[in-house]
C-alpha cells in the first residue's frame, strides 16, 4: 500500500483512495507493516493522512 503513494502524481487520486479503502476494510490489514513500508518509501506523512481519514 505504501508504494502506491510514491507515484501518487502519476496515478489517479481516485485509484489511490479506492486502494486504501479496500485495504482498510480488509481483515488482514497490518498497520505496523504499512507504516514500516511507508518509512522505507519515505511517504509516512501521506500514509498517515489516508489512515486518519479511513480509520
PDB file of N, CA, C, O and CB in Angstrom:
ATOM      1  N   UNK A   1       0.799  -1.195   0.000  1.00  0.00           N
ATOM      2  CA  UNK A   1       0.000   0.000   0.000  1.00  0.00           C
ATOM      3  C   UNK A   1       0.848   1.268   0.000  1.00  0.00           C
ATOM      4  O   UNK A   1       0.527   2.238  -0.688  1.00  0.00           O
ATOM      5  CB  UNK A   1      -0.912  -0.007   1.181  1.00  0.00           C
ATOM      6  N   UNK A   2       1.902   1.256   0.754  1.00  0.00           N
ATOM      7  CA  UNK A   2       2.713   2.466   0.847  1.00  0.00           C
ATOM      8  C   UNK A   2       3.362   2.821  -0.485  1.00  0.00           C
ATOM      9  O   UNK A   2       3.536   3.997  -0.806  1.00  0.00           O
ATOM     10  CB  UNK A   2       3.781   2.297   1.910  1.00  0.00           C
ATOM     11  N   UNK A   3       3.718   1.801  -1.255  1.00  0.00           N
ATOM     12  CA  UNK A   3       4.412   2.070  -2.510  1.00  0.00           C
ATOM     13  C   UNK A   3       3.559   2.833  -3.509  1.00  0.00           C
ATOM     14  O   UNK A   3       4.089   3.531  -4.374  1.00  0.00           O
ATOM     15  CB  UNK A   3       4.866   0.781  -3.126  1.00  0.00           C
ATOM     16  N   UNK A   4       2.246   2.709  -3.398  1.00  0.00           N
ATOM     17  CA  UNK A   4       1.366   3.429  -4.324  1.00  0.00           C
ATOM     18  C   UNK A   4       1.462   4.939  -4.098  1.00  0.00           C
ATOM     19  O   UNK A   4       1.212   5.712  -5.023  1.00  0.00           O
ATOM     20  CB  UNK A   4      -0.095   2.957  -4.157  1.00  0.00           C
ATOM     21  N   UNK A   5       1.816   5.368  -2.897  1.00  0.00           N
ATOM     22  CA  UNK A   5       1.912   6.796  -2.604  1.00  0.00           C
ATOM     23  C   UNK A   5       3.150   7.445  -3.210  1.00  0.00           C
ATOM     24  O   UNK A   5       3.193   8.663  -3.381  1.00  0.00           O
ATOM     25  CB  UNK A   5       1.912   7.011  -1.115  1.00  0.00           C
ATOM     26  N   UNK A   6       4.143   6.648  -3.531  1.00  0.00           N
ATOM     27  CA  UNK A   6       5.345   7.201  -4.162  1.00  0.00           C
ATOM     28  C   UNK A   6       5.027   7.753  -5.536  1.00  0.00           C
ATOM     29  O   UNK A   6       5.672   8.695  -5.996  1.00  0.00           O
ATOM     30  CB  UNK A   6       6.439   6.137  -4.266  1.00  0.00           C
ATOM     31  N   UNK A   7       4.050   7.180  -6.184  1.00  0.00           N
ATOM     32  CA  UNK A   7       3.726   7.580  -7.555  1.00  0.00           C
ATOM     33  C   UNK A   7       2.375   8.268  -7.620  1.00  0.00           C
ATOM     34  O   UNK A   7       1.708   8.239  -8.654  1.00  0.00           O
ATOM     35  CB  UNK A   7       3.738   6.369  -8.484  1.00  0.00           C
ATOM     36  N   UNK A   8       1.970   8.889  -6.517  1.00  0.00           N
ATOM     37  CA  UNK A   8       0.634   9.482  -6.457  1.00  0.00           C
ATOM     38  C   UNK A   8       0.422  10.540  -7.542  1.00  0.00           C
ATOM     39  O   UNK A   8      -0.710  10.757  -7.973  1.00  0.00           O
ATOM     40  CB  UNK A   8       0.402  10.099  -5.086  1.00  0.00           C
ATOM     41  N   UNK A   9       1.471  11.186  -7.980  1.00  0.00           N
ATOM     42  CA  UNK A   9       1.318  12.183  -9.039  1.00  0.00           C
ATOM     43  C   UNK A   9       1.093  11.545 -10.409  1.00  0.00           C
ATOM     44  O   UNK A   9       0.611  12.202 -11.333  1.00  0.00           O
ATOM     45  CB  UNK A   9       2.542  13.078  -9.088  1.00  0.00           C
ATOM     46  N   UNK A  10       1.441  10.272 -10.538  1.00  0.00           N
ATOM     47  CA  UNK A  10       1.271   9.577 -11.801  1.00  0.00           C
ATOM     48  C   UNK A  10       0.023   8.695 -11.807  1.00  0.00           C
ATOM     49  O   UNK A  10      -0.363   8.172 -12.852  1.00  0.00           O
ATOM     50  CB  UNK A  10       2.495   8.740 -12.096  1.00  0.00           C
ATOM     51  N   UNK A  11      -0.603   8.531 -10.652  1.00  0.00           N
ATOM     52  CA  UNK A  11      -1.782   7.679 -10.525  1.00  0.00           C
ATOM     53  C   UNK A  11      -2.966   8.553 -10.128  1.00  0.00           C
ATOM     54  O   UNK A  11      -2.834   9.474  -9.321  1.00  0.00           O
ATOM     55  CB  UNK A  11      -1.550   6.539  -9.480  1.00  0.00           C
ATOM     56  N   UNK A  12      -4.090   8.256 -10.692  1.00  0.00           N
ATOM     57  CA  UNK A  12      -5.317   8.983 -10.370  1.00  0.00           C
ATOM     58  C   UNK A  12      -5.596   8.894  -8.878  1.00  0.00           C
ATOM     59  O   UNK A  12      -5.527   7.809  -8.300  1.00  0.00           O
ATOM     60  CB  UNK A  12      -6.513   8.429 -11.175  1.00  0.00           C
ATOM     61  N   UNK A  13      -5.908  10.016  -8.250  1.00  0.00           N
ATOM     62  CA  UNK A  13      -6.156  10.068  -6.810  1.00  0.00           C
ATOM     63  C   UNK A  13      -7.307   9.146  -6.405  1.00  0.00           C
ATOM     64  O   UNK A  13      -7.318   8.619  -5.293  1.00  0.00           O
ATOM     65  CB  UNK A  13      -6.459  11.504  -6.378  1.00  0.00           C
ATOM     66  N   UNK A  14      -8.261   8.953  -7.290  1.00  0.00           N
ATOM     67  CA  UNK A  14      -9.375   8.048  -7.005  1.00  0.00           C
ATOM     68  C   UNK A  14      -8.889   6.600  -6.878  1.00  0.00           C
ATOM     69  O   UNK A  14      -9.403   5.842  -6.055  1.00  0.00           O
ATOM     70  CB  UNK A  14     -10.443   8.154  -8.108  1.00  0.00           C
ATOM     71  N   UNK A  15      -7.917   6.227  -7.678  1.00  0.00           N
ATOM     72  CA  UNK A  15      -7.339   4.888  -7.601  1.00  0.00           C
ATOM     73  C   UNK A  15      -6.658   4.682  -6.256  1.00  0.00           C
ATOM     74  O   UNK A  15      -6.822   3.637  -5.626  1.00  0.00           O
ATOM     75  CB  UNK A  15      -6.340   4.662  -8.746  1.00  0.00           C
ATOM     76  N   UNK A  16      -5.897   5.673  -5.820  1.00  0.00           N
ATOM     77  CA  UNK A  16      -5.216   5.600  -4.522  1.00  0.00           C
ATOM     78  C   UNK A  16      -6.243   5.513  -3.396  1.00  0.00           C
ATOM     79  O   UNK A  16      -6.100   4.699  -2.484  1.00  0.00           O
ATOM     80  CB  UNK A  16      -4.291   6.829  -4.315  1.00  0.00           C
ATOM     81  N   UNK A  17      -7.266   6.341  -3.460  1.00  0.00           N
ATOM     82  CA  UNK A  17      -8.301   6.350  -2.429  1.00  0.00           C
ATOM     83  C   UNK A  17      -9.020   5.013  -2.366  1.00  0.00           C
ATOM     84  O   UNK A  17      -9.245   4.482  -1.279  1.00  0.00           O
ATOM     85  CB  UNK A  17      -9.305   7.473  -2.689  1.00  0.00           C
ATOM     86  N   UNK A  18      -9.378   4.467  -3.507  1.00  0.00           N
ATOM     87  CA  UNK A  18     -10.056   3.166  -3.535  1.00  0.00           C
ATOM     88  C   UNK A  18      -9.161   2.056  -2.991  1.00  0.00           C
ATOM     89  O   UNK A  18      -9.641   1.155  -2.304  1.00  0.00           O
ATOM     90  CB  UNK A  18     -10.495   2.827  -4.961  1.00  0.00           C
ATOM     91  N   UNK A  19      -7.880   2.115  -3.291  1.00  0.00           N
ATOM     92  CA  UNK A  19      -6.945   1.109  -2.785  1.00  0.00           C
ATOM     93  C   UNK A  19      -6.878   1.168  -1.260  1.00  0.00           C
ATOM     94  O   UNK A  19      -6.883   0.129  -0.599  1.00  0.00           O
ATOM     95  CB  UNK A  19      -5.538   1.317  -3.394  1.00  0.00           C
ATOM     96  N   UNK A  20      -6.817   2.357  -0.705  1.00  0.00           N
ATOM     97  CA  UNK A  20      -6.765   2.487   0.752  1.00  0.00           C
ATOM     98  C   UNK A  20      -8.084   2.091   1.400  1.00  0.00           C
ATOM     99  O   UNK A  20      -8.083   1.494   2.477  1.00  0.00           O
ATOM    100  CB  UNK A  20      -6.406   3.915   1.141  1.00  0.00           C
ATOM    101  N   UNK A  21      -9.192   2.405   0.777  1.00  0.00           N
ATOM    102  CA  UNK A  21     -10.493   1.994   1.325  1.00  0.00           C
ATOM    103  C   UNK A  21     -10.605   0.475   1.359  1.00  0.00           C
ATOM    104  O   UNK A  21     -11.079  -0.098   2.340  1.00  0.00           O
ATOM    105  CB  UNK A  21     -11.646   2.591   0.494  1.00  0.00           C
ATOM    106  N   UNK A  22     -10.172  -0.168   0.293  1.00  0.00           N
ATOM    107  CA  UNK A  22     -10.210  -1.626   0.232  1.00  0.00           C
ATOM    108  C   UNK A  22      -9.302  -2.214   1.304  1.00  0.00           C
ATOM    109  O   UNK A  22      -9.683  -3.162   1.991  1.00  0.00           O
ATOM    110  CB  UNK A  22      -9.791  -2.128  -1.166  1.00  0.00           C
ATOM    111  N   UNK A  23      -8.111  -1.661   1.450  1.00  0.00           N
ATOM    112  CA  UNK A  23      -7.179  -2.134   2.466  1.00  0.00           C
ATOM    113  C   UNK A  23      -7.770  -1.962   3.862  1.00  0.00           C
ATOM    114  O   UNK A  23      -7.659  -2.864   4.692  1.00  0.00           O
ATOM    115  CB  UNK A  23      -5.844  -1.388   2.358  1.00  0.00           C
ATOM    116  N   UNK A  24      -8.396  -0.818   4.132  1.00  0.00           N
ATOM    117  CA  UNK A  24      -8.955  -0.542   5.458  1.00  0.00           C
ATOM    118  C   UNK A  24     -10.072  -1.522   5.822  1.00  0.00           C
ATOM    119  O   UNK A  24     -10.263  -1.829   6.999  1.00  0.00           O
ATOM    120  CB  UNK A  24      -9.483   0.889   5.517  1.00  0.00           C
ATOM    121  N   UNK A  25     -10.801  -2.008   4.838  1.00  0.00           N
ATOM    122  CA  UNK A  25     -11.888  -2.961   5.080  1.00  0.00           C
ATOM    123  C   UNK A  25     -11.382  -4.392   5.259  1.00  0.00           C
ATOM    124  O   UNK A  25     -12.115  -5.251   5.748  1.00  0.00           O
ATOM    125  CB  UNK A  25     -12.882  -2.914   3.934  1.00  0.00           C
ATOM    126  N   UNK A  26     -10.152  -4.647   4.872  1.00  0.00           N
ATOM    127  CA  UNK A  26      -9.601  -5.995   4.910  1.00  0.00           C
ATOM    128  C   UNK A  26      -9.415  -6.491   6.346  1.00  0.00           C
ATOM    129  O   UNK A  26      -9.036  -5.729   7.236  1.00  0.00           O
ATOM    130  CB  UNK A  26      -8.272  -6.036   4.168  1.00  0.00           C
ATOM    131  N   UNK A  27      -9.686  -7.772   6.552  1.00  0.00           N
ATOM    132  CA  UNK A  27      -9.453  -8.386   7.860  1.00  0.00           C
ATOM    133  C   UNK A  27      -7.970  -8.649   8.090  1.00  0.00           C
ATOM    134  O   UNK A  27      -7.547  -8.868   9.226  1.00  0.00           O
ATOM    135  CB  UNK A  27     -10.241  -9.691   7.982  1.00  0.00           C
ATOM    136  N   UNK A  28      -7.193  -8.629   7.040  1.00  0.00           N
ATOM    137  CA  UNK A  28      -5.772  -8.946   7.136  1.00  0.00           C
ATOM    138  C   UNK A  28      -4.880  -7.707   7.128  1.00  0.00           C
ATOM    139  O   UNK A  28      -3.668  -7.826   6.949  1.00  0.00           O
ATOM    140  CB  UNK A  28      -5.379  -9.854   6.004  1.00  0.00           C
ATOM    141  N   UNK A  29      -5.456  -6.524   7.316  1.00  0.00           N
ATOM    142  CA  UNK A  29      -4.631  -5.315   7.272  1.00  0.00           C
ATOM    143  C   UNK A  29      -3.675  -5.301   8.464  1.00  0.00           C
ATOM    144  O   UNK A  29      -4.019  -5.747   9.559  1.00  0.00           O
ATOM    145  CB  UNK A  29      -5.520  -4.037   7.269  1.00  0.00           C
ATOM    146  N   UNK A  30      -2.486  -4.788   8.233  1.00  0.00           N
ATOM    147  CA  UNK A  30      -1.455  -4.710   9.256  1.00  0.00           C
ATOM    148  C   UNK A  30      -0.898  -3.291   9.233  1.00  0.00           C
ATOM    149  O   UNK A  30      -0.064  -2.951   8.394  1.00  0.00           O
ATOM    150  CB  UNK A  30      -0.322  -5.779   9.023  1.00  0.00           C
ATOM    151  N   UNK A  31      -1.367  -2.479  10.155  1.00  0.00           N
ATOM    152  CA  UNK A  31      -0.982  -1.071  10.180  1.00  0.00           C
ATOM    153  C   UNK A  31       0.517  -0.927  10.433  1.00  0.00           C
ATOM    154  O   UNK A  31       1.165  -0.059   9.847  1.00  0.00           O
ATOM    155  CB  UNK A  31      -1.779  -0.315  11.254  1.00  0.00           C
ATOM    156  N   UNK A  32       1.066  -1.768  11.298  1.00  0.00           N
ATOM    157  CA  UNK A  32       2.506  -1.693  11.576  1.00  0.00           C
ATOM    158  C   UNK A  32       3.326  -1.982  10.321  1.00  0.00           C
ATOM    159  O   UNK A  32       4.307  -1.291  10.046  1.00  0.00           O
ATOM    160  CB  UNK A  32       2.889  -2.680  12.691  1.00  0.00           C
ATOM    161  N   UNK A  33       2.935  -2.981   9.576  1.00  0.00           N
ATOM    162  CA  UNK A  33       3.649  -3.303   8.333  1.00  0.00           C
ATOM    163  C   UNK A  33       3.514  -2.158   7.333  1.00  0.00           C
ATOM    164  O   UNK A  33       4.482  -1.797   6.665  1.00  0.00           O
ATOM    165  CB  UNK A  33       3.110  -4.618   7.716  1.00  0.00           C
ATOM    166  N   UNK A  34       2.322  -1.593   7.231  1.00  0.00           N
ATOM    167  CA  UNK A  34       2.114  -0.469   6.317  1.00  0.00           C
ATOM    168  C   UNK A  34       3.033   0.692   6.675  1.00  0.00           C
ATOM    169  O   UNK A  34       3.650   1.292   5.795  1.00  0.00           O
ATOM    170  CB  UNK A  34       0.646  -0.012   6.346  1.00  0.00           C
ATOM    171  N   UNK A  35       3.126   1.012   7.959  1.00  0.00           N
ATOM    172  CA  UNK A  35       3.961   2.137   8.373  1.00  0.00           C
ATOM    173  C   UNK A  35       5.451   1.827   8.195  1.00  0.00           C
ATOM    174  O   UNK A  35       6.240   2.730   7.918  1.00  0.00           O
ATOM    175  CB  UNK A  35       3.670   2.498   9.831  1.00  0.00           C
ATOM    176  N   UNK A  36       5.838   0.566   8.351  1.00  0.00           N
ATOM    177  CA  UNK A  36       7.232   0.189   8.074  1.00  0.00           C
ATOM    178  C   UNK A  36       7.570   0.443   6.606  1.00  0.00           C
ATOM    179  O   UNK A  36       8.619   1.002   6.287  1.00  0.00           O
ATOM    180  CB  UNK A  36       7.477  -1.301   8.429  1.00  0.00           C
ATOM    181  N   UNK A  37       6.671   0.027   5.726  1.00  0.00           N
ATOM    182  CA  UNK A  37       6.888   0.273   4.294  1.00  0.00           C
ATOM    183  C   UNK A  37       6.837   1.769   3.984  1.00  0.00           C
ATOM    184  O   UNK A  37       7.609   2.255   3.157  1.00  0.00           O
ATOM    185  CB  UNK A  37       5.835  -0.478   3.452  1.00  0.00           C
ATOM    186  N   UNK A  38       5.942   2.495   4.634  1.00  0.00           N
ATOM    187  CA  UNK A  38       5.846   3.939   4.413  1.00  0.00           C
ATOM    188  C   UNK A  38       7.159   4.626   4.780  1.00  0.00           C
ATOM    189  O   UNK A  38       7.593   5.551   4.093  1.00  0.00           O
ATOM    190  CB  UNK A  38       4.685   4.537   5.233  1.00  0.00           C
ATOM    191  N   UNK A  39       7.786   4.175   5.854  1.00  0.00           N
ATOM    192  CA  UNK A  39       9.086   4.728   6.239  1.00  0.00           C
ATOM    193  C   UNK A  39      10.131   4.428   5.169  1.00  0.00           C
ATOM    194  O   UNK A  39      10.905   5.306   4.789  1.00  0.00           O
ATOM    195  CB  UNK A  39       9.538   4.158   7.600  1.00  0.00           C
ATOM    196  N   UNK A  40      10.152   3.194   4.687  1.00  0.00           N
ATOM    197  CA  UNK A  40      11.135   2.805   3.680  1.00  0.00           C
ATOM    198  C   UNK A  40      10.961   3.591   2.386  1.00  0.00           C
ATOM    199  O   UNK A  40      11.941   3.939   1.728  1.00  0.00           O
ATOM    200  CB  UNK A  40      11.033   1.314   3.396  1.00  0.00           C
ATOM    201  N   UNK A  41       9.706   3.871   2.021  1.00  0.00           N
ATOM    202  CA  UNK A  41       9.414   4.603   0.786  1.00  0.00           C
ATOM    203  C   UNK A  41       9.343   6.112   0.997  1.00  0.00           C
ATOM    204  O   UNK A  41       9.108   6.871   0.057  1.00  0.00           O
ATOM    205  CB  UNK A  41       8.112   4.115   0.198  1.00  0.00           C
ATOM    206  N   UNK A  42       9.551   6.538   2.255  1.00  0.00           N
ATOM    207  CA  UNK A  42       9.545   7.967   2.608  1.00  0.00           C
ATOM    208  C   UNK A  42       8.211   8.644   2.279  1.00  0.00           C
ATOM    209  O   UNK A  42       8.171   9.736   1.712  1.00  0.00           O
ATOM    210  CB  UNK A  42      10.676   8.688   1.878  1.00  0.00           C
ATOM    211  N   UNK A  43       7.118   7.964   2.651  1.00  0.00           N
ATOM    212  CA  UNK A  43       5.780   8.517   2.421  1.00  0.00           C
ATOM    213  C   UNK A  43       4.936   8.439   3.692  1.00  0.00           C
ATOM    214  O   UNK A  43       3.717   8.279   3.622  1.00  0.00           O
ATOM    215  CB  UNK A  43       5.077   7.768   1.271  1.00  0.00           C
ATOM    216  N   UNK A  44       5.582   8.553   4.850  1.00  0.00           N
ATOM    217  CA  UNK A  44       4.884   8.416   6.129  1.00  0.00           C
ATOM    218  C   UNK A  44       3.777   9.462   6.259  1.00  0.00           C
ATOM    219  O   UNK A  44       2.662   9.129   6.660  1.00  0.00           O
ATOM    220  CB  UNK A  44       5.875   8.546   7.299  1.00  0.00           C
ATOM    221  N   UNK A  45       4.067  10.706   5.929  1.00  0.00           N
ATOM    222  CA  UNK A  45       3.060  11.760   6.062  1.00  0.00           C
ATOM    223  C   UNK A  45       1.836  11.488   5.186  1.00  0.00           C
ATOM    224  O   UNK A  45       0.701  11.668   5.625  1.00  0.00           O
ATOM    225  CB  UNK A  45       3.666  13.115   5.699  1.00  0.00           C
ATOM    226  N   UNK A  46       2.069  11.059   3.966  1.00  0.00           N
ATOM    227  CA  UNK A  46       0.955  10.750   3.062  1.00  0.00           C
ATOM    228  C   UNK A  46       0.145   9.567   3.581  1.00  0.00           C
ATOM    229  O   UNK A  46      -1.086   9.593   3.555  1.00  0.00           O
ATOM    230  CB  UNK A  46       1.477  10.451   1.647  1.00  0.00           C
ATOM    231  N   UNK A  47       0.832   8.533   4.051  1.00  0.00           N
ATOM    232  CA  UNK A  47       0.136   7.354   4.579  1.00  0.00           C
ATOM    233  C   UNK A  47      -0.694   7.735   5.799  1.00  0.00           C
ATOM    234  O   UNK A  47      -1.837   7.300   5.939  1.00  0.00           O
ATOM    235  CB  UNK A  47       1.145   6.239   4.942  1.00  0.00           C
ATOM    236  N   UNK A  48      -0.120   8.542   6.676  1.00  0.00           N
ATOM    237  CA  UNK A  48      -0.857   8.989   7.859  1.00  0.00           C
ATOM    238  C   UNK A  48      -2.108   9.776   7.477  1.00  0.00           C
ATOM    239  O   UNK A  48      -3.147   9.644   8.123  1.00  0.00           O
ATOM    240  CB  UNK A  48       0.042   9.842   8.750  1.00  0.00           C
ATOM    241  N   UNK A  49      -2.010  10.582   6.445  1.00  0.00           N
ATOM    242  CA  UNK A  49      -3.169  11.366   6.007  1.00  0.00           C
ATOM    243  C   UNK A  49      -4.316  10.450   5.587  1.00  0.00           C
ATOM    244  O   UNK A  49      -5.466  10.683   5.960  1.00  0.00           O
ATOM    245  CB  UNK A  49      -2.782  12.298   4.843  1.00  0.00           C
ATOM    246  N   UNK A  50      -4.010   9.425   4.824  1.00  0.00           N
ATOM    247  CA  UNK A  50      -5.050   8.489   4.397  1.00  0.00           C
ATOM    248  C   UNK A  50      -5.604   7.706   5.582  1.00  0.00           C
ATOM    249  O   UNK A  50      -6.814   7.499   5.682  1.00  0.00           O
ATOM    250  CB  UNK A  50      -4.499   7.524   3.341  1.00  0.00           C
ATOM    251  N   UNK A  51      -4.727   7.274   6.474  1.00  0.00           N
ATOM    252  CA  UNK A  51      -5.174   6.481   7.615  1.00  0.00           C
ATOM    253  C   UNK A  51      -6.059   7.298   8.563  1.00  0.00           C
ATOM    254  O   UNK A  51      -7.030   6.770   9.105  1.00  0.00           O
ATOM    255  CB  UNK A  51      -3.967   5.929   8.373  1.00  0.00           C
ATOM    256  N   UNK A  52      -5.740   8.560   8.764  1.00  0.00           N
ATOM    257  CA  UNK A  52      -6.554   9.401   9.639  1.00  0.00           C
ATOM    258  C   UNK A  52      -7.981   9.508   9.148  1.00  0.00           C
ATOM    259  O   UNK A  52      -8.912   9.554   9.951  1.00  0.00           O
ATOM    260  CB  UNK A  52      -5.949  10.782   9.752  1.00  0.00           C
ATOM    261  N   UNK A  53      -8.160   9.547   7.866  1.00  0.00           N
ATOM    262  CA  UNK A  53      -9.487   9.671   7.280  1.00  0.00           C
ATOM    263  C   UNK A  53     -10.234   8.338   7.328  1.00  0.00           C
ATOM    264  O   UNK A  53     -11.436   8.307   7.591  1.00  0.00           O
ATOM    265  CB  UNK A  53      -9.386  10.170   5.835  1.00  0.00           C
ATOM    266  N   UNK A  54      -9.530   7.249   7.076  1.00  0.00           N
ATOM    267  CA  UNK A  54     -10.194   5.956   6.918  1.00  0.00           C
ATOM    268  C   UNK A  54     -10.394   5.181   8.217  1.00  0.00           C
ATOM    269  O   UNK A  54     -11.324   4.381   8.319  1.00  0.00           O
ATOM    270  CB  UNK A  54      -9.413   5.119   5.976  1.00  0.00           C
ATOM    271  N   UNK A  55      -9.541   5.407   9.203  1.00  0.00           N
ATOM    272  CA  UNK A  55      -9.654   4.603  10.428  1.00  0.00           C
ATOM    273  C   UNK A  55     -10.161   5.395  11.598  1.00  0.00           C
ATOM    274  O   UNK A  55     -10.307   4.853  12.693  1.00  0.00           O
ATOM    275  CB  UNK A  55      -8.332   4.003  10.780  1.00  0.00           C
TER     276      UNK A  55
END
